[in-house]
Amino acid sequence: MALAKAATLDNTMGLPCRAERFIAATTHEEIRTALVMAADDAVPLNIVGGASNLLLAPHLPGITLQVACDDWWWEESDDQTVLVYAQAGLSWHALATACVERGWWGIENLALIPGHVGAAPIQNIGAYGVELADVLEAVHVMHCDDGREAVFTRDDCEFAYRDSIFKRALAGRVVVTQVVLRLSRSPSPRLGYGDLAQRVSVHPEVREIFDAVCAVRREKLPDPAVLGNAGSFFTNPVLEATQAERLLQEYPVMPHFQQPNGSVKLAAGWLIERCGFKGTRWGAFGVHERQALVLVHLGGGDRQELLALADHIRDTVYQTFGVALEREPRLMG
């Protein structure tokens, strides 16, 4: 277990952050030790993975725990089904790549999503018509108060759009240690999102879809290693049908997606772009020139300045459309 009195905490947004005490735990016992240490010392506990969906304060007091267990394995449930067990510290994209290389279907549309496996169920990550909830079998956690372990089924997780029980009732109360996925050897392409179907053959292999998704993401989204960002900064708003109908009468070209329960999902990026923010700069931060849903860090500045820009965008969209945007990355510290 790596223990330091202080450490600079890397994050994809590139915000300056110093953790008072940082622990990278590579085993369950090390995770439990860190939890006990935080409880015994009566200090705040901050839990991070790849820090790809976090907006960090300049200083994190107490203990910052990074789950660094990164092993994975699988078992064949039957001729067509594969159960994949992945520890929380594994790179999500590395896992998706390994599964596609073995010809397993289920998470190819979730290629190139930054961050670690442990964050995937918290956010119920999703892209190109697929959500983690579609393939999740179970989530293993450890309770922060006493270190006891528990297993949550998919229903237990209370998944919704970019939401789960781990963001609400269990926020800060459990550490995700492992995720179990149910994947398939049988072809099951999901090509209904955007122009994905036009980028692949009529009967595509899983690798072909994976490569197409990677290409689309690289065309539209900045690489955090090159330009700091936390991915989509706002979730796509979901409206009641009547409110959506009123907006569509005024803006008939507005992208919209009918939901199974009758509600309508709008494209937050379109709303932001329509308000004139795409490609603009606000001090050390700005709105990406190719994807208005992504706020980027151009150098310097701090979280307060970033949040001021986000508030300005949110307020302008609400004044223009009457639609409230919700921030996707979580604040820490």
N, C-alpha and C positions, 0 to 999 in steps of 0.2 A: 504494500500500500504506500503510495507516494503522498507524503504529508509535508506541507510547507506553511510557514507562518503567513506568507503572503504570496500571491501569484497574479500575474496578468492573465485575464481570462479572454481567450480568443472567441470571437463571435462573428457570424457572417455579415452583420450590419456594420461591423468595423467600429463600434462604439468603444471609447476608452473605458476599461473596467479593471478594477483591482479587487481581488478577493482577499479578505483578511486571512482566512485559513482555507486552503484548497486541498481536497482529497480526491484522488483518482482510484476508485475501488475496482479491482479486477476479479473479485470473488464475492459470493454471497456473504461470507463471513466478514469480509472487509466492509461491505455495505452496512451490515449489522453493527460493526464496531463504530463506524462513523455516526450512525443514528444514536447509539448509546452515548457517544462522546458529546454530541450536541445536546442531548437531554441532560446529561450529568453537569455540563457546564452552563446549562440554561441560556444557550445562545441561539440566534436564528439559524435555520437550516435552509439552504438554497440548493435545489436539485437541478442539475443541468445535464444535457446530453451533448449534442453537437452544437448547441447554442445557435441554431439556424432560425428559430422562430421566437427569439427573445429580444427584448429591448432592455439592455442592462443599464443600471445606474453606474455612475463613476466608481462607487465603492460598495462592495457587498460585505456587510458585517457578518460575524459568526462563522459558520462552516459552510463552505460550498462543496457539495458532493457531486462528482461526475461518475456515473456508472460506466465503467470502461470494460466490462465483460463483453467479449465480442466473438464468442464461438457460435457455431450453428451446426445442425445435423437434421436428418430426416428419417422418416419411416414410411413404408408403403402400406397404406390402409387397405387397398384392394388393387385390382389391375389398373384402375384409372385414377385413383386418388393418392396423393402424397401429402403427408403431414410434415410441415417444415417447422422446426423449433429454432428460434433465433434469439440470442441474448441481446439485452437492451443496448449495449454499447457498440453493436455492429452498425456499420454504415448502411443506411437503407438502400442506396443505389447499388452497393456491393452485393447485397442480398438479392435484389431484383436481377442483377446481371447473372449471378450464379444460377438462379432458378431458370432463367431463360436459356442459359447455356445447356441446361439439362432437358430442355423441351417441355417444361412445366408451365401451364397456363394459369393466369389469375392476376398477376401483378405487373404484367408487361406495360400496361397503360400508366403505371405509377413510376416509370423510369425517370431517373435523374432528379428525383425529389431530394433536396438536401436534408441533412440531419441523420439521426440515429434511429434504430428500430424502436427504442423505448418511447420515443415521442410520437410514433405513428398512431397508437390507439388514443392518446390524449387528445390529439387534434382530429382524429378520424380522417387522416390524410386522404386526399382525393385528387384525381386529374383525369381529363379526357373520358368522362363518363363512368369512371370506376372509383369506388371508395374502399378503404381498408375493410369496412364492415362487410363488404361483399365476400371476403375470403377469410375473415378472422374466425378461428376456432376457440381460442382462449387467450387470456392475458394473465400472467403470473406477476404478483406484486408482493412487496414487503411493507408491513405497516410501520410507520415512522415512530409510533409511540412505544411499541414493545418488540419490534423486529419479527413478529409472527408473519408467516407466509400464507397467502391465499390465492385462489384461482378464480378468475371471473370468466364466465361464458360470454358469448356474443350478446345475448339478451341482458346479462348483468351489466354490461358496459353502457347501456342506454344511449346508443349511438344516434346522432342526428347530424345534420349538415355541419361539418367542421366542429363537432361538439361530442362530448362524452361525459360520463359520470366523473371521469378523472379531471375534468376542467371545472366541475361544479362541486358536488357533495364531497368528493375525495381529493379536491385540490390541496396539495401540501400535506396530505395525510398518508399517502402511500407512495412507494417508489416502484415503478415498473421494472421488473428484472428480466422478463422473457415474454415473447409473443409466439403463439402457435398459429400457423396458417394452414388452410385446407386448399391445396392446389390440385390441378387436374392434368392428366396426360392427354385428355381429349381436347381437340381444338374448340375454342369458345371465344372467337374474336368479338371485341366490343368496338365498333367503328362508327358509332353514331355522333361523335363529337367533332364539330368543325369539319375540316377537310381531310380528316384522317383516312377515310375510305378511299379518297382520290390518290393517296400517297402509297398505297399498297396494292398488291395484286388481288384478283377476285377471291382466291382462296389462300390467304396469306399464312405463312408460318409464324410462330410466336416471335421469332427473332426479327422478322420483317416489321412487325408492329412495334416492337421495342425500339428498333432503329428509327422508325418514323417518328415516334414520340420524342425520342432524343433530339432528332433534327428539328422538330417544331419548337421544342423548348429552347434550343440553342438559338434559333432564329428570333424568338420573341422575348426571351428572358436573359438578363445579364448574368454572367458567371460571378458568384460572390467572391471568388478568388481574385477577380480582376476589378470589380466594382461592387463595393459593399452594399448589400441589400438583404432583406429578410423575406424574400419571395413576395407573394401577394400580401399587400398591407391591409386590405379590407376584404371582408367576405362579400360574396354576391348577395344582395338583399333579396329576401323572399317576401312577397306581398300577398295580401288577400286578393282574390280574383277581381273584386269590384274596383279596388284601388288601381290594380294593374290595367284594367280595361280603360279607366279614365286617362291614365298616362298614355296608353297606346293610341287613343283617339287623337291626342295632341302630338304624339311622336310615333307615327306608325312604323318607322324603320327601327325603332328601339329593339335591340336583341332581347328575346325573352324565351323562357323555357318552362313549359307546363309541367307541374309536379303531380305525382300520383294522387295527392290529397286535394287537388283542385287549386292550390296556390300557384303563384307564378314567380320564378326566379329571374331576376334581372342581372345584367352584366355590369358590375360596379365599374370596371374599366371604361366602358362606354359612357357612363354617367360622368365620370371624372374628365374624360377627354372632351365631352360635349361642353363642359364648363371651362375649357381652355387651358387646362393644366398640363397636358401632355408635353413633355420636353422642356418644361419650365424649371427654373432654379430658384431656391430660397436659401441664400447663404451657403452653408456647407452641405445642403441636401437639395434634392430635386425629384422630379417625376420623370421616369425613364422615357426616352424618346420613342421607343417601340412598343411599350406596354405601360399604359397609364395606371395600371393597378399596382405597379411596383415603385416604391420610393427608394432612391439610391443615395448613398453617402459619397460625396465628392471630395471629402477631405476636411479635417478640422471639425469644429462644432461638437455638440453633445446631445444627449437624449432630449433635453428640454427644447432645444431648437427643432429637433425632428418632430416632436409631439406638437409643437406650435404649427408647423406646416400641415401635419395630419389634421389638426383641429380646423384649420382654415379650409382645407379641402372638404372635410365633412360638413362644415357649416354652409359652404357655398352650394354643395350638392343638395343639401336639405332645402335651402332657400329657393333653389331653381326647380327642383322636382318634388319636394315634399317627401323625400326618401332618406331615411336615416342609415348611414353606413356604420358598420361595426369594425373596429380594429381586429385584425387576425393575430399578429404577434402578441405575446404576453409580456407584461412588464415584470421585471425582477429587480428588487432593491428599491 
